[in-house]
Amino acid sequence: MVFRRGTGLASQAVLTADRGGHYSHVGMVVDSCGTKMVVHAVPGEPDFWGDEDRVKMEPAELFFARERAAAGAVCRLTDSVRAARAAEVAVGVYRRHVLFDHDYDDTDTTRMYCSELVAYALQRAGYDMTAVGRHQVDMPFLHVSCIFPSDIWKMPFVTIVFREF
């Protein structure tokens, strides 16, 4: 998995709401024909004019590009078999062309936000996600209960490989 602290307003909103987190975004590293790619659900990063906010698959260099990332981290799941399964699930979500969930409703998997995508993939791979926190976000423009990247970060089966603040 990879985490980043973004440079935009949406990242600042996530960090403001998630007082304990260092990162505002999370994605899954996957193997795509021998190339490591990142599958993540992201708003405001179109690949072309008219591109909808959606689940994307792109190189790590683009995920961590300077205009998108002020800091980042790479983590590993402790069980490589379940990690591979989680990656397969994430690729499946990408292939279904799932759109970004601007309502942050993790009870509906027809649209997904970043932490929802990763939690969904981990759960489908057999990880116990019952301990993942849900946070009530009450901002002038948003009233939801959601999962933050820090909730994934804190899971006991996540090991830090590299991080930069």
DRENDO-1510 file (C-alpha; in Angstrom, 1 decimal, always signed):
<recs>
REC; n; res; u; v; w
REC; 1; MET; +0.0; +0.0; +0.0 .
REC; 2; VAL; +1.0; +3.6; -0.5 .
REC; 3; PHE; +0.0; +6.7; +1.3 .
REC; 4; ARG; +0.5; +10.3; +0.5 .
REC; 5; ARG; -0.2; +13.8; +1.9 .
REC; 6; GLY; -1.6; +15.7; -1.0 .
REC; 7; THR; -1.0; +19.3; -2.0 .
REC; 8; GLY; -4.6; +20.4; -2.6 .
REC; 9; LEU; -7.6; +21.6; -0.7 .
REC; 10; ALA; -9.2; +18.2; -0.5 .
REC; 11; SER; -6.1; +16.8; +1.2 .
REC; 12; GLN; -6.2; +19.7; +3.7 .
REC; 13; ALA; -9.8; +18.9; +4.4 .
REC; 14; VAL; -9.0; +15.3; +5.1 .
REC; 15; LEU; -6.1; +16.2; +7.4 .
REC; 16; THR; -8.3; +18.7; +9.2 .
REC; 17; ALA; -11.0; +16.1; +9.8 .
REC; 18; ASP; -8.6; +13.3; +10.6 .
REC; 19; ARG; -6.6; +15.0; +13.4 .
REC; 20; GLY; -4.4; +11.9; +14.0 .
REC; 21; GLY; -3.3; +11.3; +10.4 .
REC; 22; HIS; -0.2; +12.2; +8.5 .
REC; 23; TYR; -1.5; +11.2; +5.1 .
REC; 24; SER; -4.7; +12.2; +3.2 .
REC; 25; HIS; -4.7; +9.5; +0.5 .
REC; 26; VAL; -4.1; +5.8; +0.2 .
REC; 27; GLY; -3.8; +3.3; -2.7 .
REC; 28; MET; -3.0; -0.3; -3.4 .
REC; 29; VAL; +0.2; -1.4; -5.2 .
REC; 30; VAL; -0.6; -4.0; -7.8 .
REC; 31; ASP; +1.2; -5.9; -10.5 .
REC; 32; SER; +0.1; -5.1; -14.0 .
REC; 33; CYS; +1.9; -7.3; -16.5 .
REC; 34; GLY; +5.1; -7.1; -14.5 .
REC; 35; THR; +4.9; -3.4; -13.8 .
REC; 36; LYS; +4.1; -2.1; -10.3 .
REC; 37; MET; +1.1; +0.3; -10.5 .
REC; 38; VAL; -1.1; +2.0; -7.9 .
REC; 39; VAL; -4.9; +1.5; -7.9 .
REC; 40; HIS; -6.6; +4.4; -6.0 .
REC; 41; ALA; -9.9; +6.3; -6.0 .
REC; 42; VAL; -9.2; +10.0; -6.4 .
REC; 43; PRO; -11.1; +13.2; -7.2 .
REC; 44; GLY; -9.7; +16.1; -9.2 .
REC; 45; GLU; -6.9; +14.3; -11.1 .
REC; 46; PRO; -8.3; +13.8; -14.6 .
REC; 47; ASP; -6.2; +12.0; -17.2 .
REC; 48; PHE; -7.9; +13.9; -20.0 .
REC; 49; TRP; -10.4; +16.7; -20.6 .
REC; 50; GLY; -13.9; +15.5; -19.4 .
REC; 51; ASP; -12.4; +12.6; -17.4 .
REC; 52; GLU; -14.7; +11.7; -14.4 .
REC; 53; ASP; -13.4; +11.3; -10.9 .
REC; 54; ARG; -12.8; +7.5; -10.6 .
REC; 55; VAL; -10.7; +4.6; -9.5 .
REC; 56; LYS; -7.5; +4.8; -11.5 .
REC; 57; MET; -4.4; +2.7; -12.1 .
REC; 58; GLU; -1.2; +4.6; -12.6 .
REC; 59; PRO; +2.6; +4.3; -12.0 .
REC; 60; ALA; +3.8; +5.1; -8.6 .
REC; 61; GLU; +5.8; +8.0; -10.0 .
REC; 62; LEU; +2.6; +9.7; -11.0 .
REC; 63; PHE; +0.9; +8.9; -7.7 .
REC; 64; PHE; +3.8; +10.5; -5.9 .
REC; 65; ALA; +4.4; +13.4; -8.4 .
REC; 66; ARG; +5.4; +16.7; -6.7 .
REC; 67; GLU; +2.3; +18.5; -7.8 .
REC; 68; ARG; +0.2; +15.8; -6.0 .
REC; 69; ALA; +2.3; +14.7; -3.0 .
REC; 70; ALA; +4.0; +16.7; -0.2 .
REC; 71; ALA; +4.9; +13.5; +1.6 .
REC; 72; GLY; +4.4; +9.8; +1.2 .
REC; 73; ALA; +4.9; +6.3; +2.6 .
REC; 74; VAL; +5.1; +2.7; +1.4 .
REC; 75; CYS; +3.7; -0.1; +3.5 .
REC; 76; ARG; +3.5; -3.8; +3.2 .
REC; 77; LEU; +0.9; -6.2; +4.4 .
REC; 78; THR; +2.2; -9.0; +6.8 .
REC; 79; ASP; +0.5; -11.8; +4.8 .
REC; 80; SER; +1.8; -11.9; +1.2 .
REC; 81; VAL; -1.0; -14.3; +0.0 .
REC; 82; ARG; -3.7; -12.1; +1.3 .
REC; 83; ALA; -1.9; -9.0; +0.0 .
REC; 84; ALA; -1.9; -10.5; -3.5 .
REC; 85; ARG; -5.6; -11.2; -3.2 .
REC; 86; ALA; -6.3; -7.6; -2.0 .
REC; 87; ALA; -4.3; -6.4; -5.0 .
REC; 88; GLU; -6.5; -8.6; -7.3 .
REC; 89; VAL; -9.6; -7.2; -5.8 .
REC; 90; ALA; -8.4; -3.6; -6.3 .
REC; 91; VAL; -7.6; -4.3; -9.9 .
REC; 92; GLY; -11.1; -5.8; -10.3 .
REC; 93; VAL; -12.6; -2.5; -9.0 .
REC; 94; TYR; -10.5; -0.5; -11.4 .
REC; 95; ARG; -11.6; -2.7; -14.3 .
REC; 96; ARG; -15.3; -2.2; -13.4 .
REC; 97; HIS; -14.7; +1.6; -14.0 .
REC; 98; VAL; -16.0; +2.5; -10.5 .
REC; 99; LEU; -16.5; +6.2; -10.1 .
REC; 100; PHE; -15.3; +8.3; -7.1 .
REC; 101; ASP; -17.7; +8.4; -4.2 .
REC; 102; HIS; -18.2; +12.1; -3.5 .
REC; 103; ASP; -20.8; +11.2; -0.8 .
REC; 104; TYR; -18.3; +9.1; +1.1 .
REC; 105; ASP; -20.8; +6.3; +1.6 .
REC; 106; ASP; -19.0; +3.1; +2.3 .
REC; 107; THR; -22.2; +1.1; +2.5 .
REC; 108; ASP; -22.5; +1.3; -1.3 .
REC; 109; THR; -19.6; -0.1; -3.4 .
REC; 110; THR; -20.9; +1.1; -6.7 .
REC; 111; ARG; -18.8; +4.3; -6.1 .
REC; 112; MET; -15.7; +4.4; -3.8 .
REC; 113; TYR; -13.4; +6.8; -2.1 .
REC; 114; CYS; -9.7; +6.0; -1.4 .
REC; 115; SER; -9.9; +4.5; +2.1 .
REC; 116; GLU; -13.1; +2.6; +1.2 .
REC; 117; LEU; -11.4; +1.0; -1.8 .
REC; 118; VAL; -8.5; -0.2; +0.3 .
REC; 119; ALA; -10.7; -1.4; +3.2 .
REC; 120; TYR; -12.9; -3.2; +0.7 .
REC; 121; ALA; -10.0; -4.9; -1.0 .
REC; 122; LEU; -8.5; -5.9; +2.4 .
REC; 123; GLN; -11.8; -7.3; +3.7 .
REC; 124; ARG; -12.4; -9.3; +0.5 .
REC; 125; ALA; -8.8; -10.7; +0.9 .
REC; 126; GLY; -9.7; -12.1; +4.3 .
REC; 127; TYR; -8.3; -9.3; +6.6 .
REC; 128; ASP; -10.5; -8.6; +9.7 .
REC; 129; MET; -11.6; -5.0; +9.1 .
REC; 130; THR; -14.1; -4.9; +12.1 .
REC; 131; ALA; -11.6; -2.7; +14.0 .
REC; 132; VAL; -11.4; -0.1; +11.3 .
REC; 133; GLY; -12.7; +3.2; +12.7 .
REC; 134; ARG; -15.5; +5.2; +11.4 .
REC; 135; HIS; -15.4; +8.9; +11.9 .
REC; 136; GLN; -18.2; +11.4; +12.0 .
REC; 137; VAL; -17.3; +14.3; +9.8 .
REC; 138; ASP; -19.3; +17.4; +10.2 .
REC; 139; MET; -18.1; +20.2; +8.0 .
REC; 140; PRO; -20.2; +22.9; +6.3 .
REC; 141; PHE; -20.2; +21.0; +3.1 .
REC; 142; LEU; -20.0; +17.4; +4.3 .
REC; 143; HIS; -21.8; +15.3; +7.0 .
REC; 144; VAL; -20.7; +11.7; +6.8 .
REC; 145; SER; -19.3; +8.7; +8.6 .
REC; 146; CYS; -16.2; +7.5; +6.9 .
REC; 147; ILE; -12.8; +5.7; +7.1 .
REC; 148; PHE; -9.6; +7.8; +7.0 .
REC; 149; PRO; -6.3; +6.7; +5.6 .
REC; 150; SER; -5.0; +6.8; +9.2 .
REC; 151; ASP; -7.4; +4.0; +10.0 .
REC; 152; ILE; -5.8; +1.8; +7.4 .
REC; 153; TRP; -2.3; +2.9; +8.6 .
REC; 154; LYS; -3.0; +1.8; +12.2 .
REC; 155; MET; -4.1; -1.7; +11.3 .
REC; 156; PRO; -1.9; -4.4; +13.0 .
REC; 157; PHE; -1.2; -6.2; +9.7 .
REC; 158; VAL; +0.4; -3.1; +8.1 .
REC; 159; THR; +4.2; -2.7; +8.2 .
REC; 160; ILE; +6.0; +0.5; +7.3 .
REC; 161; VAL; +8.6; +0.0; +4.6 .
REC; 162; PHE; +9.4; +3.7; +3.9 .
REC; 163; ARG; +8.0; +7.1; +4.9 .
REC; 164; GLU; +8.7; +10.7; +4.4 .
REC; 165; PHE; +7.0; +13.5; +6.2 .
</recs>
